[in-house]
Amino acid sequence: MDWSCKVTVRQSLLKRTLRSRGMITFGALITLLVLTHFTLNFLCWFTCEVVFKN
């Protein structure tokens, strides 16, 4: 294996891990957004139903 081949292999591996890590981060962000959205909706409903009914 010559040096340039090693470098390209390493770079492609790095790119692949970065891409998959980016996808994981993207998925986590979307999940967080959805969760916060539902939590906020639930909190609004909860306060309206429980707090203001009294």
Secondary structure, DSSP 8 states (H G I E B T S, - for coil): --HHHHHHHHHHHHHHHHHHHHHHHHHHHHHHHHHHHHHHHHHHHHIIIIITT-
